[in-house]
Amino acid sequence: MFDGCVDEGGLNFMPVLKHRARMIAMDDEGYLINFDDWDEEVARDLAARAGVGELDLESITMLKFIRDHYKTYNFFPVVNSICRNIHAPKDCVTEKFFNPLIAWKIAGLPHPDEPIISLLEAGQSPG
């Protein structure tokens, strides 16, 4: 779980997620700094921190699809395509994560720009 901040050169403190034997850097809003720090256990910690609760197999499958799409296209997938591609009901993202922005964060994607945040908070797709 979230475990405070680490000193990054004496003046700046970066929030970290303490996970097993490693410290995972996050920004001030809880987004992972390094895309490659993510794994299923980190996702579970991020979900608990976001108040989502336990991640089931469908949730993990959804997060992996989001990450794969982002890695390939450098963009969050259209929300309905997430559900369609994992063969889940059309509102699967909101059912599991409340809104796409929470799914973005738990998937370990980098901090989105403000226009993307506004769209996702409104439950709309950026694509």
C-alpha positions in Angstrom: 0.0 0.0 0.0 0.9 3.7 -0.1 3.9 4.2 2.2 4.7 7.9 2.2 7.4 9.6 0.2 11.1 9.2 -0.6 13.7 11.9 -0.8 14.7 12.5 -4.5 17.8 14.6 -4.1 17.2 16.4 -0.9 14.3 18.8 -1.8 11.6 16.9 -3.6 9.6 14.1 -2.2 8.0 11.6 -4.4 5.1 9.4 -3.2 5.8 5.7 -3.4 3.9 2.5 -3.2 5.7 0.0 -1.1 5.3 -3.3 -2.9 7.1 -6.4 -1.7 10.8 -5.5 -1.6 10.5 -2.5 -3.9 9.4 1.1 -3.8 7.3 2.1 -6.8 7.4 5.8 -7.6 4.0 7.6 -8.2 3.1 11.2 -8.9 1.2 13.3 -6.4 -2.1 12.0 -7.7 -1.2 8.3 -7.4 -0.3 7.5 -11.1 2.7 5.3 -11.6 5.8 7.1 -12.9 7.2 4.1 -14.7 4.8 2.1 -16.9 6.9 -1.1 -16.4 6.5 -1.1 -12.6 3.0 -2.5 -13.0 2.1 -6.1 -12.4 -1.1 -7.7 -11.1 -0.1 -7.3 -7.5 0.7 -3.6 -8.0 -2.8 -3.3 -9.6 -4.3 -4.9 -6.5 -2.6 -2.4 -4.3 -3.7 0.5 -6.5 -7.2 -0.8 -6.5 -7.3 -1.0 -2.7 -5.9 2.5 -2.6 -8.6 3.7 -5.0 -11.4 2.0 -3.0 -12.3 -0.4 -5.7 -11.8 -3.5 -3.6 -10.7 -6.9 -4.8 -9.9 -7.3 -8.4 -11.3 -10.5 -10.0 -10.2 -12.2 -13.2 -12.4 -10.1 -15.4 -11.0 -6.9 -13.9 -7.4 -8.0 -14.4 -8.2 -9.0 -18.0 -9.7 -5.6 -18.6 -6.6 -3.9 -17.1 -4.2 -6.0 -19.3 -6.3 -5.1 -22.4 -6.1 -1.4 -21.5 -2.3 -1.6 -20.9 -1.7 -3.6 -24.2 -3.8 -1.1 -26.1 -2.0 1.9 -24.5 1.4 0.3 -25.2 0.6 -0.3 -28.8 -1.2 3.0 -29.7 -0.1 5.3 -26.9 -3.8 6.0 -26.2 -6.5 4.8 -23.9 -9.0 2.5 -25.8 -12.5 3.5 -26.5 -14.4 2.3 -23.4 -16.9 0.2 -25.2 -14.1 -1.6 -27.1 -12.6 -2.7 -23.8 -15.8 -4.6 -22.9 -16.3 -5.9 -26.4 -12.7 -7.2 -26.7 -12.8 -9.1 -23.4 -16.4 -10.4 -24.2 -18.0 -8.6 -21.2 -21.2 -6.5 -20.9 -21.0 -3.1 -22.5 -20.8 -1.3 -19.1 -18.0 -3.5 -17.7 -15.6 -0.6 -17.0 -18.0 1.4 -14.9 -19.3 -1.7 -13.2 -15.8 -2.7 -12.1 -14.0 0.6 -11.6 -16.8 3.3 -11.3 -15.3 5.4 -14.1 -12.6 4.9 -16.7 -10.2 7.3 -15.0 -9.9 4.9 -12.1 -9.3 2.0 -14.5 -6.6 4.2 -16.2 -4.8 4.7 -12.8 -5.1 1.1 -11.7 -3.8 -0.1 -15.1 -0.6 1.9 -14.3 -0.8 4.3 -17.2 1.0 7.6 -17.0 -0.8 10.7 -15.7 -3.3 11.8 -18.4 -3.5 15.4 -19.6 -6.4 17.6 -18.4 -8.6 17.2 -21.4 -8.4 13.4 -21.1 -9.2 13.6 -17.4 -12.3 15.7 -18.1 -13.6 13.2 -20.7 -12.9 10.1 -18.5 -14.5 11.7 -15.4 -17.6 12.4 -17.5 -17.6 8.7 -18.4 -16.7 9.4 -22.0 -14.1 7.9 -24.2 -11.1 9.9 -25.4 -11.1 8.1 -28.7 
